[in-house]
């Protein structure tokens, strides 16, 4: 016998007002009431469980956000003067310098001209709004060049350019005296890429791997 039938039977036994003449009618009424109670109780308990799970998730999310904020502050305090968008790299701006001189300066700082931060367009925008826009910088060298072979654009880490260069419209165009070095253009051009003359002195975006291991 299932739980519902047992519950109905107990209710009938305990009821002192059921006469033989209308027992069937009372039985139906009582069991219907019990059905409604069971359905309501089950719904209440399910809703309660879901609410508790949501509260647990909210607490976990808040705790994770606090940990992330703490780690970000700790990392940033360890690398003053560098912007950290939490992509595994840190960034700073040098210049104005020619493309080659800018690359040498980035290497002196322990990194190179930006590659990863330029390939990921959302990260590029974060970096641009954090470092370039406040200083009204409208042209910034990155680690992109076709100096070795015209039209064969490469990142300075040796990886070929596929669809991650984010060129501005009609670029690269190798205009005028020859433009073999890549740069991030201004906010008005959505910080997309342009090819420029390598000797031109511009600001440059340096990128360095983020070392978050504790000091020994």
N, C-alpha and C positions, 0 to 999 in steps of 0.2 A: 504494500500500500504506500502511495507516494505522500509527500509532506502535506500537500494540499488536502488530500482526503482525510489524513489523520487530524489535521487542524480543524476541518469541518466537523468531524465526528466528535472531537473534544468540545467544540462550541455547542453542538447539539446536546451533548450529555450535561454540560454545565447550565444550559438554559432551562429555567424552571417554568417558563411561560409558554412552552410549546404544547399545544393540545393535539390529540390524535387526529382530529378532523383537519387541521391545517398544517400538519407536520411537514408535508411536502413543500408547501408554500414557504414556510419558515426556513426550511433547509435550503431552498434556492436563494432566499433573501440573505441568509447569513453567509452562505458560501460566496455569493456575489460581493458582499461587503468585505469578506476576507480576501478575495481576489484583488479588490481595489486597494486594500491595505498592503498586500504583498507587493503589488506593482509600484505603489507609492514608496514603500520602504526600499525596494531594490533601486528605484530611480534616485532616491535620496542618498543611498550609500555610494552609488556610482558617481553621482555629482560630487559627493564629499571626497571620494578618492581622486577624481580628476582635479578638484580644487587643491588638494594637498600636493599632488604632483606638480601643478603649476606653481605653487608656492615654493616647492623645493627647487624647481628650475629657476625661478626668479632669484632665490637666494644664491644659487650656484653662479648664475650670470653676474650678479652684483659682485660676488667674491672674485670671479675671474677678471672682471673689469678693474677691480681694486688692485689685484696682483699685476695686471698689465700696466696700469698707471704707475705703480711702484717701480716695476722693472724699467719702464721707459724713462722715469726720472733718474734712476740709478745709472742707466746706460748713458743718458745725455750728460749727466754730471761727470762721467768718466771721459767724455769726448767733447769738451767745450769748443765751440766754434764750428762744429759739424752738425748738419741736419740729419736726423735719423728717421726715415719713413717706415721703419720696421720691415724692410724687404731683405735684410741681411747685409746691407751696405750703408755707408755714411757718406755725406756729400758736403762739399764746400766750394766756394767760388774764388777763383784767382784771376789776375789780369788787371788791365788789358794786356794781352800778349798775342804774338802770332800763334798759329795752331801748334807748331812744333815746340815752341818755347813753353806754351801752356802745358803740353804733354810732359815735358821735362820737369816742370814745376810740380805737376800732380804726382809724378813718379818720385820726386824728392820728398814729397809728403807721405810716401808709402802706398800710393795708389796709382791711378791712371785716369785718363779722360773717361767720362761716364759712358758706360755701355748698358748695364742692366737697368739702371734708372731711366735710360732713354728708350729702351726697347718696350718696356711696359708703359703704355700711354697713361694709365691712371696714376702710376707712380711718378711719371714725368710731370704730370699736372700738379701733383702735390709738391714736388720739389720746386717747380717753377713759381707756384704761388707763395711758397715759403722763402725762397732765396732770390728769385729774379724780380718778381713784381715789386716787392718793397723797395728795391734799389733802382727801379725803372730800367732794368737791363733788357734791351730788346734784341740782342744777338749774342749767343753763347756757344762756344766751341764744345763739341762732344766727341767721343771716340769713334768717329766715322770718317772714312777716307777712300778715295779711289786713285791715290797718287801713284800706286804701283802699276795699275793698268786702267786706262780711261774707261769708265762705265762699269767696272767691276768693283762695286762698293763693298767694303769690308769693315767690320768693327775691329778695334785695335787688339782685341783678344783673339783675333783670327777667324771668328765666326762670320759666315757670309750674310749679306743682307737679304732677307726674304720679304716678309710683310711687316717687319717690326721697326722699320725706319720712320714710319709716319710722316712721309714727305708732304709738304704743302702742295697745293695745286700747281701743275706744270713744272714740278721740281723732281729731280735735279735737272738743270738745263745747261750747265757748263758755260755760262754766259761770259762774253767778253774775253778777258785775259786768261781764262781757264780757272775753273773753280773745282778744286779737288778735295776740299775739306768740309765736313758736315757740321752743322750748327743747329741749335734750337732758335727758331725765330720768335718774334714778339707775341704778346698776348693777343694783339689784334689779328694775328694769324693762328691763334689757338695753340701756340707753342709747338707748332709742327716744324719739320726739318727743312733746311735749305742747304744748298751747296755754295760755299764761298771761297774767295781767293785765300789761300793758306797764309800768305804774308800779312793779311789784314789783322790789325791788333784789336782783339775783342776779349770780353770776359770768357772764362772757361769753367766748365763744371767738372770738378774732380770727384772721383768715386774710389772708396776704399772699403775692403771687406771689413765687416764688423766683428771684432774679436770680443766676445762677452765671457770668455773663460776667465776664472779668477786668477789673479797674479800669484806666482809661486815664489 
